Amino acid sequence: MTILRSTFDTGSEGYLAAAEAMAAKLAELDAEHAKAIGGGGAEKLERHRRRGKLTARGRIELLLDPDSPFLELCPLAAWGSDFQVGASVVVGIGVVEGVECVIIANDPTVRGGTSNPWTLRKNLRAIDIALQNRLPVVSLVESGGADLPTQKEVFIPGGRLFRDLTRASAAGIPTIALVFGNSTAGGAYVPGMSDHTVMIKDRSKVFLGGPPLVKMATGEESDDESLGGAEMHARTSGLADYFAVDEQDAIRIGRAIVKRLNQRKEGPPPRAEVIEPLYDPEDLLGIVPPDLKVPFDPREVIARIIDGSDFDEFKPLYGSSLVTGWAELHGYRVGILANAHGVLFSQEAQKATQFIQLANQSNTPLLFLHNTTGYMVGKEYEQGGIIKHGAMMINAVSNSTVPHISLLMGASYGAGHYGMCGRAYDPRFLFSWPSAKSAVMGPAQLAGVISIVSRAAAQARGLPFDEEADAGMRAMVENQIETESVPMFLSGRLYDDGVIDPRDTRTVLGACLSAVHNAPVQGAANFGIFRM
């Protein structure tokens, strides 16, 4: 039988403690998400509405098909920085007229929708997703351009945004801009470089330089409307392809444009009949222990996210600290690699390499479920070839061309993070649970290594070793690494696409699999040289 049988006791003390810890983390996460949803604050939102304008999220809601989901991406961007959580832009994947689209919506209630360094990173991430998965891009534009105090971090890399919009168009990926207000300076190039542009009467203002700048540069007197108003661009410059009477009309026109795109998915379709998992996704709250040193069986997670809990495990008796196998998720075929006991040994690396090759041979997307402390160290393992075997796995991940999706459930440390397709290895999507942690190594191990090196250096110089100072250093380093390895810190820097509630895992992964199938799903023809 290939049906996974759960042995997890949801009434046990361990489960209840883990679920309680997860609930506390989710409450913290909700509070941070509320900051992003709150935009520039109640006062600015109210002022925005008094002007007869919809909020960024209100515009998205009207644009999407009724009752269809919206997979928001990077909602915690800029967390821990001097900028507003969310980075003054809302991005995600939603369904418009039956077509999955990447949607980018400036939030004008946050510093006029200007782009700070985190806004830029979030926008570039959204365009990368569109390019990789061949998703149309719909930009809901209302932006004052670059956040001028941070121009040194925005101006030069910001050119990539416009470059990638034109590359998307050249690749046959449609780009659409709906302009809801001011779109000045660099912001003017988004409608200028989109395939389809909609502007709104008396609302849209698109110009490279506003009246004050024009006055300063040329001495010319002008006003917003004659310089960059919707009617001027519709009648005179030709920048506006469509002239809308209000925001709702602009959204209606935007939906009509998407409807006429003749967009078709290029990947294989899912199986028509989708069978729900046999086990309750609510159980996912308590599967990961609060102490990540305590192992857990990833099959318990797999059983609660895949169709029918039906899993064909590959090499179950070999390299047992890595679970590999085949399944379907929302009707899409998928190969799964999941860490079972944290450490990756040579057998696990070899097993993963073969499995990744098989997935590429059968054009099957891969899902990586992280809970690893990295590759095993020690004289026995070095002599046994752990470096070349780990390199073999990383080679396979690097050169695999089927879509990869990564989920950090627990630890994701060291080169294990790389071998399991961490952010640097360009998974199509990467999400984290609130229980996840990621760093070069665990806090205690990292502090311990620094301590050992410092002690050896003191001995080599014949100097006394200050035990009290060492204890203080270890505590400081452990605290720093602990702070820098938690999901909200990493998500704030866009090292993942979002921190998700474990109970939403199946839905989120299903949305990702649906998105990646807009592009062809094609395995690699060859890999780099494998050291044997």
SVG drawing of the C-alpha trace seen along z (x, -y; Angstrom):
<svg xmlns="http://www.w3.org/2000/svg" viewBox="-18 -80 71 82">
<polyline fill="none" stroke="black" stroke-width="0.4" points="0.0,0.0 1.2,-3.5 -1.2,-5.3 0.7,-6.9 -0.6,-5.8 -0.3,-8.5 0.8,-7.4 0.8,-10.9 -1.0,-11.4 -2.7,-14.8 -3.7,-14.3 -0.1,-13.9 1.6,-16.4 4.3,-16.9 1.7,-17.7 -0.2,-20.1 3.0,-22.0 4.1,-22.3 0.6,-23.5 0.6,-26.1 4.1,-27.3 3.0,-27.5 -0.2,-29.5 1.9,-32.0 4.2,-32.4 1.1,-32.8 -0.3,-35.5 3.0,-37.5 2.8,-36.9 -0.7,-38.2 0.3,-41.4 3.1,-42.0 0.7,-41.3 -1.7,-43.8 1.0,-46.5 1.3,-45.7 -2.5,-45.7 -2.7,-49.0 -0.6,-50.8 0.2,-54.4 -2.1,-54.3 -5.8,-55.0 -5.5,-58.7 -3.9,-58.4 -6.2,-55.7 -9.2,-57.8 -7.8,-60.8 -7.2,-58.5 -10.7,-57.3 -12.1,-60.8 -10.5,-61.6 -12.7,-58.9 -9.9,-56.5 -9.7,-52.8 -6.9,-51.3 -4.3,-49.1 -5.9,-46.0 -9.4,-47.3 -8.2,-47.6 -6.8,-44.1 -10.1,-42.7 -12.1,-44.3 -9.6,-43.2 -9.7,-39.5 -12.4,-37.0 -15.1,-36.9 -14.3,-34.5 -10.9,-33.6 -7.8,-33.4 -5.0,-35.8 -1.5,-34.4 0.2,-37.4 4.0,-37.4 6.6,-38.9 4.0,-40.7 6.7,-41.2 9.2,-42.9 11.2,-45.6 10.4,-44.0 13.0,-45.1 14.1,-48.1 13.3,-51.8 10.5,-51.4 6.9,-50.4 6.3,-46.6 5.2,-45.6 7.5,-48.1 4.7,-50.3 3.6,-47.8 1.3,-44.8 2.3,-41.9 0.9,-38.5 -0.7,-36.0 -4.4,-36.2 -6.9,-35.0 -8.2,-37.6 -10.8,-36.3 -9.6,-32.8 -5.9,-33.8 -3.3,-33.6 -1.5,-37.0 1.3,-38.6 -0.2,-41.7 1.9,-44.6 -0.1,-47.4 1.6,-50.5 0.3,-51.6 0.0,-55.4 -0.9,-55.8 2.8,-54.9 5.0,-57.9 3.0,-58.5 3.8,-55.0 7.4,-55.9 10.0,-53.1 12.5,-52.5 15.2,-49.7 12.8,-47.1 10.0,-48.1 12.5,-47.7 13.5,-44.2 9.9,-43.2 9.0,-44.5 12.0,-42.7 11.0,-39.5 7.5,-39.8 8.9,-40.3 11.2,-37.3 8.2,-35.1 6.4,-36.4 9.3,-35.7 10.1,-32.2 6.4,-31.1 5.2,-33.0 2.6,-34.9 1.0,-38.2 1.9,-41.2 -0.8,-43.7 0.6,-46.8 -1.8,-49.0 0.3,-52.2 0.2,-55.2 3.8,-56.1 5.9,-59.1 8.9,-57.3 12.0,-56.7 12.1,-57.5 14.7,-60.4 16.5,-60.0 17.4,-56.5 18.1,-57.2 21.7,-55.8 20.2,-52.3 17.3,-52.6 18.4,-54.5 21.0,-52.2 19.5,-48.8 16.1,-50.2 16.7,-50.2 16.4,-46.4 12.7,-46.8 12.1,-48.5 14.5,-46.2 12.7,-43.1 9.3,-44.6 10.5,-44.9 12.1,-41.4 8.8,-40.0 7.1,-41.6 9.8,-40.3 9.2,-36.8 5.5,-37.0 4.5,-37.6 1.8,-40.4 2.3,-43.4 -0.6,-45.7 -0.5,-49.0 -3.6,-50.6 -2.7,-54.1 -4.7,-55.3 -2.9,-58.5 0.5,-60.2 3.1,-58.1 6.1,-60.4 9.9,-60.2 10.9,-56.6 7.3,-55.6 6.4,-56.9 8.3,-54.2 6.0,-51.4 3.1,-52.5 5.6,-53.6 7.0,-50.1 3.9,-48.1 2.1,-46.5 -1.3,-47.9 -1.9,-51.1 -5.1,-52.4 -5.5,-55.9 -8.3,-57.6 -9.9,-60.9 -8.8,-63.7 -6.9,-61.1 -3.9,-59.7 -0.8,-62.0 2.2,-60.5 5.2,-62.6 9.0,-62.4 9.1,-65.7 6.2,-67.5 5.4,-71.3 8.0,-72.4 10.8,-70.4 9.9,-71.6 9.9,-75.2 13.3,-74.7 14.8,-72.9 13.3,-74.9 11.5,-77.9 8.3,-76.6 5.0,-77.1 2.7,-74.1 0.0,-72.3 -0.5,-68.6 -3.2,-68.0 -1.5,-69.5 1.9,-68.0 0.7,-64.4 -3.0,-64.1 -5.0,-61.1 -6.8,-63.0 -3.6,-64.5 -2.0,-61.0 -5.1,-59.5 -5.5,-62.3 -2.0,-63.7 1.0,-61.7 -0.7,-58.3 0.8,-56.8 -2.7,-55.9 -4.3,-53.0 -7.5,-53.2 -9.3,-56.2 -11.3,-55.3 -13.8,-57.5 -13.1,-56.3 -11.2,-53.6 -13.9,-51.0 -14.0,-51.6 -10.2,-51.2 -10.4,-47.9 -13.2,-46.8 -11.0,-47.7 -8.1,-45.9 -10.1,-42.7 -11.3,-43.0 -7.7,-43.2 -6.7,-40.1 -9.8,-38.3 -8.5,-39.0 -4.9,-37.9 -5.6,-34.3 -3.4,-33.1 -2.9,-29.3 -0.9,-27.2 2.0,-25.5 2.6,-22.8 0.6,-19.6 -2.8,-20.0 -3.7,-18.5 -5.7,-15.4 -9.4,-16.3 -10.4,-14.5 -8.6,-15.8 -8.7,-13.7 -8.2,-15.5 -5.6,-14.2 -6.9,-11.6 -5.7,-13.6 -6.8,-16.9 -4.5,-19.8 -5.2,-21.3 -2.8,-18.7 0.1,-20.5 0.0,-23.1 1.7,-20.7 4.0,-18.4 7.2,-20.6 8.5,-20.6 9.4,-24.0 12.9,-22.7 14.3,-22.0 16.9,-19.6 14.0,-17.2 13.4,-15.3 10.0,-14.8 8.8,-12.5 8.1,-14.6 5.8,-11.8 3.3,-13.2 3.4,-16.5 3.4,-14.9 0.3,-12.8 -1.6,-16.1 -0.7,-18.0 -0.8,-15.5 -3.7,-14.1 -5.3,-11.1 -2.2,-10.9 -0.9,-8.6 2.9,-8.6 5.2,-6.3 8.4,-6.4 11.7,-6.0 14.6,-4.1 12.9,-4.0 15.7,-1.8 18.6,-3.8 19.7,-7.2 16.8,-7.2 17.4,-10.7 16.1,-12.0 12.6,-11.0 12.0,-11.0 9.0,-9.9 6.3,-10.7 2.8,-12.1 0.2,-14.4 -0.9,-17.7 -4.1,-19.4 -3.8,-17.0 -0.3,-18.0 2.5,-15.4 5.3,-16.2 8.5,-14.7 9.2,-15.3 12.5,-15.5 12.0,-15.9 14.6,-15.9 13.8,-13.3 16.5,-13.5 18.3,-16.8 21.7,-15.6 22.6,-14.8 25.1,-11.9 26.7,-10.5 23.8,-8.1 21.2,-10.9 23.2,-13.0 23.5,-10.2 19.9,-9.3 18.8,-12.9 21.0,-13.2 19.5,-10.1 16.0,-11.2 16.5,-14.7 17.8,-13.1 14.7,-10.9 12.4,-13.9 14.1,-15.7 13.8,-12.6 10.0,-12.5 9.5,-16.3 8.2,-16.3 8.3,-19.4 10.2,-19.0 9.1,-20.0 11.8,-20.4 10.7,-20.2 13.5,-21.6 14.6,-20.5 18.3,-20.0 21.3,-21.0 23.6,-20.4 26.0,-17.8 27.7,-15.5 31.2,-16.5 33.9,-14.5 37.0,-12.4 35.0,-9.3 32.6,-11.2 35.3,-13.3 37.2,-10.2 34.0,-8.6 33.6,-11.5 31.0,-13.7 32.3,-16.7 32.1,-15.1 28.7,-13.5 27.3,-16.8 28.7,-18.6 26.9,-16.0 23.6,-16.8 24.1,-20.5 25.2,-20.0 22.0,-18.1 19.9,-20.9 21.8,-23.6 21.3,-22.1 17.8,-20.7 15.4,-22.6 12.1,-21.3 10.3,-23.8 11.4,-23.7 9.3,-24.8 10.9,-25.0 9.2,-25.0 11.2,-25.7 9.5,-23.8 12.3,-23.5 16.0,-24.1 17.7,-25.0 21.4,-25.4 24.7,-25.5 25.2,-23.8 22.1,-21.7 20.1,-24.8 21.8,-24.9 21.4,-21.2 17.7,-21.5 17.3,-24.3 17.5,-27.4 16.9,-30.9 20.3,-31.2 19.3,-28.2 16.3,-30.0 13.3,-27.9 10.3,-29.2 8.8,-29.8 10.1,-29.5 7.9,-29.8 8.6,-29.3 6.6,-28.1 6.8,-30.3 8.8,-27.4 11.6,-27.7 15.2,-28.9 17.9,-29.4 21.6,-30.5 25.1,-29.3 24.7,-27.0 22.8,-26.9 23.4,-29.8 25.1,-27.6 27.4,-25.9 28.4,-29.2 29.2,-30.8 31.1,-27.7 33.2,-27.7 34.2,-31.3 35.0,-30.5 37.3,-27.6 39.1,-29.6 39.6,-32.5 40.9,-30.1 43.4,-28.5 44.6,-31.9 45.2,-33.0 47.1,-29.7 49.2,-30.2 50.3,-33.6 50.9,-32.4 48.2,-34.7 45.7,-34.0 42.1,-33.3 39.4,-35.5 36.6,-33.0 34.2,-35.8 34.7,-37.7 34.3,-34.5 31.0,-33.7 29.7,-37.2 30.8,-36.9 29.1,-33.5 25.8,-34.9 25.9,-37.9 26.7,-35.9 24.0,-33.3 21.4,-36.1 22.5,-37.8 22.3,-34.5 19.0,-33.6 17.5,-37.0 18.8,-36.8 17.7,-33.2 13.9,-33.6 11.4,-33.7 10.3,-37.3 13.9,-38.6 14.6,-36.5 11.2,-37.3 11.8,-41.0 14.9,-40.7 13.0,-38.7 14.9,-35.5 11.5,-33.8 8.2,-34.6 6.2,-34.7 5.8,-33.1 2.6,-31.0 0.3,-29.3 1.1,-25.5 -2.6,-24.8 -2.5,-26.7 0.4,-24.7 -1.6,-22.5 -3.5,-25.6 -0.3,-27.6 1.6,-24.8 -1.3,-24.1 -1.4,-27.7 2.4,-27.6 2.1,-24.4 -0.7,-25.8 1.4,-28.9 4.5,-27.1 2.5,-25.1 1.8,-28.3 5.3,-27.7 6.6,-24.4 7.8,-21.8 10.9,-20.4 13.7,-18.5 17.4,-19.0 19.2,-17.4 22.5,-17.1 24.1,-18.0 27.6,-19.1 30.4,-16.5 29.4,-14.3 32.4,-13.3 32.0,-9.6"/>
</svg>
